[in-house]
């Protein structure tokens, strides 16, 4: 019996890379799949191979995102797991050369799509009585990443969003976490980068490693955590330290979960 038997899992960016590997991992553990991707043929191929439902959608568009979630609910009976994985990189290290089009494009896919996906997932999971949300961030969502600073911006944004919603959603039985991979063998990592890493013997993780990690996150029950995935290591929750608190009586560090509960 699989950990996801009887569960419905929606995966965005599921036609390739981490999305496909995670969809395959979910299916192997008994989930029924909704494969969401902008790429028609590849998306349908994955859905057919896994016996799932395919929905073609540009998840950076609010209406298309909502429609994808609604179709999944209508045809599969609900949504228990949402893996918000669609993402791109623009590879622009010189902020002075950043074009408006590239900026809008990466915000649309990497940040807007996660906001719309979280919103739709929460609505669906409230109807379901609970669920699990995982969004793909990156190691670049936790550290500086000079080769693509706007990519880092979007991934830091994903971390901020997920950590901020996790506390209030806990009472509703909804968990929210990020997965933060290091260098992984996907289309986001260009061939020249893969060659450079190979020359220096720096290990690149297969996408299946991230699929295993996402399954563990979904079934682990923790929330508000950012799970770092690095070659040769088990997934590890990043340890956010407290920030300095106000001066005066009882001064000290504000804990990382200070706003975890409901806002007064």
N, C-alpha and C positions, 0 to 999 in steps of 0.2 A: 504494500500500500504506500503510495507516494504522499509526500508532505502537502501537495497541492491537489489531491484528489477532490473533485467536486468544485474546485475553485475556477473562477474566470479571471484570466490575466490579459490585460491590454498592454501592448508593447509598441512604442513609437520608434521610428527609425529602425524597423525590424527586418529590413530587406538584406542587411549585410552587417558585418562587423560584430560589435558587442550586442547590438539589438538582436541579430539573428542567433548568435550563440546563446543568449539568455532565453530567447523564445524556445529554442531547442531544449535547454535545461529545464525550463518550466514544463514543457510537454512531457519530458521523460519522468517528471514527478507527478504527472496526472492532471495538470491544468488544461483547461480548454482555452484556446488562444484567439485573441483578436490582434491581427497583424496590421499595423498602421504605418504607411510609408507613402512618400510621394512618387517613388519608383514603381511603376505599374507591374511590368513583367516579373521583376525579381521579387516584388512583394507577394504577388499571386503564387509564385513558385514556392516560397517559404510557407505560405498558408496552406497550400495543397499538400506539401510534404508533411506538415504537422497536423493535418486535419482541422485547420482553423479557419476563421473568418478573415477575409482580407478587406480592408477599407483604405481606399486611396484618399489621402488628405494632405494638404499643406498645413501642418500643425502650428505654423506661425500665424495662421489666419484664425481669428477667434471663432468665426462661424463654422469653418471646416473642422476645427478641433472639436467644438461642441457636437457637431453632427456625427463625428466618428465615435465619440463616447455614447451618444444616444443610440446609434445603430448597434453598437456592441451590447448595450443594455437590452435593447428590443429583441435582438436575435439570440443572445446567449443567456438572458435572464438576469443580468446584473454584472457588477464589476467588483472583484475582491482584491485584485492586485493591479496597480498601474506602474509600469516602468517607463519613465519619461526620459528617453535616451537620444532622441534625434539631436544631431549637432553637427557643426561644421567648424573649420578653421580657415583663416584668410592668409596666414603666414606673413603678415606685414609687421616687421619689427620697428620700422621708422614711423613714429606717430605723425611726423610732419608730412608723410606721403600718404596717409590714410585718406581714402576717398569716401565721400558721403554714401555712395552706393554700397561699398563694402561694409561700412559701419552699420547701415540700416539692415543689410542682409544678415550679418552675424547676430545682431540683436534680435531680429525676427525669429531665427531658428533656435539660438542657444538660450535666450532669456524669455522672450514673449511666449514661445511655445511651452516652456515649463510653467509659467504663470497660468496660461490658459488650461494646461493639462492638470495642474494641481486643482484649480477651481472646479473643473469638470469632474475630476476624480473624487473630490470631497463631496460634491453634490450626490454623485452616484453611490458613494460608500455610506453616506447618511441614510440613503434609502435601503441600503443593504444591512445597516447596523454595525458597520466597521469595515476595516480593510487595511491595506499596506501600500504606501507610496514610496517609490525609490526614484530619485532623479540622478542622472549621470552628471557629475561635476568633473573634476580632474584634480591631479596633483597641483595643476596650475590654478585651482580654486583655493589653494591654501598657502601658496608661496608665490613670490614674484616669478614672472615668466617673460623675460625680455624679447624672445623671438616672436611673440605674438601678444602684445599687451592687451589688446581689446578682447582676444580670446580669454585671457586671464580675468579681465573685467567681468565678462559674462559668467564665467565659472565661479568667481567669488560671489556674484549675485545669486546664483543658484544655492550656494551654501547659506547665504544670509536669509533667503526666503524659507528654505526648509527648516533651518534651526529655529526660525521665528514662529512658524506655524505648529511645530511639533508639540509643544507643551499644551496649548489650548485644545488640540485635537485628541490628546491622549484620553481624555474623559469620554470621548465618543467612540473609543475602540479603534481609532485610526492612527497608525504609525507613519512617520515620515522621516526618511533618511536619505543621505547621498552616498553614492559610490564614487571614489576619487582615484581613478587608475593612474599609474605612471605610464611609461611608454608601452603601448599595446599595438599589436599587429592589426591595424585597421586602415581604411582609406584616408583617415584624417592625417596619418603619419605619412608624409610624402616619401617617394622612393629614395631621394637623395639623403633624407634623414635616416632612413633604415640602413642605407649603405654606410653612412658615417658611424652609426652605432655599431654596426657589424665589424667595422675596421677596428674599433676600440674595444671589442668584445663586451659591449654593454648589452645585457640581456633584454630582449623584447618579449613581453608576455603574449601568449595566444589569447584570442578573445574568449575562449572557453573558460579561462581562469576567472574572468570577470563575471561570466555567466554563473559559475559556481558561487562566487562571492555574493551576487545579487540574490540568489536563492537563499543563501544563509541569512542575509539581511532580512528578507521578507518573512522568513519563518522564525527568526530569532527573538522577536518580540520587543527589541529595544527601539527607541525613538529619539529623534533629534541628534543623531550621531552622523559623523562623516567618516566613512570607512575607506582608509587608504589601502590600496592594493599595489604592492611592489614585487618585482621578481624575487623568488626565493623566500618570501614571507607570507604568513597567513594574513588575511584581512585584519586590519587593526584600526580601532576607533581613534581618531585624532584627538589629542588632549588639548583642548582650548583652556588657556589660563585666564584668571580673572584680570580685569583692567583696574587701574587705580580708581578708588572711590573718592567722594568729596572729602575735603579737609574738615577737621573739626572733631568733636567728640565722637568716639567710636570709629574713627577713620580706618580704612583698610581697603582691601581689594573687593570690587564687586564680582561676585561669582559669575561664571559663564552662563548660568541658567537663571539669572535674577528675574527675567521677565517670562519665566516658563509658564506661570499660571495665567489666569484671565486678567486682562487689564482692568484696574478698578474703575 
